[in-house]
Amino acid sequence: MPLVHSSPPPEPWRVGDRRSPALARLVGALYRHREDLLRIYPNVVLPTDPGNAPTPLAALLLLWANWDYGMGLCPACRGAAVVTSFSGVLSAGSVGGFCTECGMPVARFIGGIGRVRTGCREATAGTPWAIRITTTPGGWRLAGDPQILIAVLQEVGASGLPDTAAVAAALRRS
């Protein structure tokens, strides 16, 4: 699937507000094992806010691969940074995530929740997976119990995974 180029293109990531080493380690592990996860566990439902529609893991992994707002270079170490949340109103919003190398939280402006919806739809087009944002103002983020993600990462051979309780605490704060 070709990269979805947004108009206007995304500005570079800037350093975000909240550091969360445990959550950043989880995101880094998901990124490093994304090909195996997409092949073996695409339909695992991500832990998200209760108001979010159920979201399969494959949808998030496809955003990382196919949407220019879903990835970029970390401003601290120049490693790969990927999206884990977005929110917005009609004409303004933000996209947030973590560096997969140094764990730095990152964020960037986006021109509204409509652009987020379009990017999500185009990045997952032609697949059975989607991230659905059902309200305006709207948003989506990883939240809740990360046990299923840690379990599938263990199944694909990931090591050095963060403590489940530490990730759960970080997801409650994010």
N, C-alpha and C positions, 0 to 999 in steps of 0.2 A: 504494500500500500504506500503511495507516495506521501511525503510530508505535507501536511495542511499548512499552507502559508497564509497567515492572517493579514488583513489590511485594516489599520496600519500594523506593521510588524511589532513584535514585543520589544519593549525596552529591556536592557540587561537586568538580571536579577540584582536586587539590593539586599543588604543584610537585613534579616527579619528581626522581630522583637523577642521571641521566646526561644531560648535554648532548651533542647530536650535530648540529651545524649541517648537515652534508651530508644526513643521514637526514631531518632536519626539512624541508629544502628539497625532497627527493624527495616526502615526504608532502604538503607544501603544493601541489606541482605536481599530484599525483594528485587532490587535493581540488578544485583549481580546474578541472581538466579531466575531472571524474568523469562528467559527462553524455555527452561524446563517447566516453570510454573504455567506459562501460557499453553504448553503442550499437554501437561498432565492434569493441572488443576484450574482450568479457565473459569469454571462455573462456581468456584468457592465464593460465597457471599462475603463481601468486605464488611468489617464492623464500621458502621457510620452512625450519624445522628439518627435518632428514632424517626424524625420527620422526613428523612431521605428515602426515596424509593430503593428497594434492594438493588445492590450494585455488585456485579460479578467482578472478580479479580482481573479477568481479561480486559475489561473496559478501562481500568486504570493503567494497566500495562500498555494498552494501545495508545492511550493519551501520551504516555512517556515516549513512545516510538514515533507517533504520527502527528502530533500537534506542536507547533512552534512555541506556544505559550506553556506547554506541558514539560518543557525541558530547556536547558540552557547551561551556561558555565557559571560555576560558583564564583562570586566576587572575591572570596578569600583565597581559594587554592586552585581555581580553574578546573576543578573536577566537575563531573556531571551532577547537575542539580535537577530535581524532578518535583512535579506538583503533587500535593497531598490535600489541598483545599482550595476552594474558590467561593467568592460571594460577590454580590453586587445588587445594584438597583438598575434602573433603565439606562443611565448614561455613565456610570462609574462603578468600578469594582476592583477586586484584588485577587491575585493568584498567589498562593503560598506553598512552600514546600521545604525540602531539605537537600543539602549536598550529600551525595552518596559516598563521598570520600572523607571529608572532614566533619560532616554533621552540622554544618552551619545552617541555621534557618534562613530561608530566602523568601522574598516577596517581590511582586511587580504589579503595576497598575494595568487594568484592562478596561476598555471602554464600555462596560456594562454587562449585565447578566445575559443579555441577548448574544453578545459575542462569545461568552462562555458556552452557552447552549449550542451555538453554531459550531464552535471548535470541537466540543464533545461529540456532536452528531457526525461531523465530517471525519473525525479521527477514528470512529468506530463503524463508519459506513460499510455496508456489505458484509457485516458480521452479525452474529446473533446477540452481541453484547452492547450495552449502552449505559451511560450515566445519565439519569433523568433528573432534571431540576424542575420541580412542579410549581414553584411559586415565584412571584416577583414582589418585593425583593426576594432573592433566593440565594441558595448556596449549597455547598456539599463539602464534607470533610470526613477524614478518618476519625472515628470516635468509638467508644464502647470497648468490648472485650477482645483483645488481640489473640486469644488462644488459638483460634483456627489458623491464623496466619503463621504463628510460630510453629504449629504442628505441620503444616504443609512445607514450610521451610526445612524443618528437620527431615521430612520425608525425601526431599530432593538433595539432602546432604549438606545443608548450610551448617556452619559452625560459628561459634562466638556470638550466638544470639543473645539478645538482652533478656533480662528477667521479665516475665509476663506481668508481674505486679507493677514494675516500674513503667512499662509501656502503658498499661491501663491507667495509671495515675497521670501520665503525660497526656493521654488522650482525653481525660476528663478536664484537664486544664487548657487544652488547645482550643 
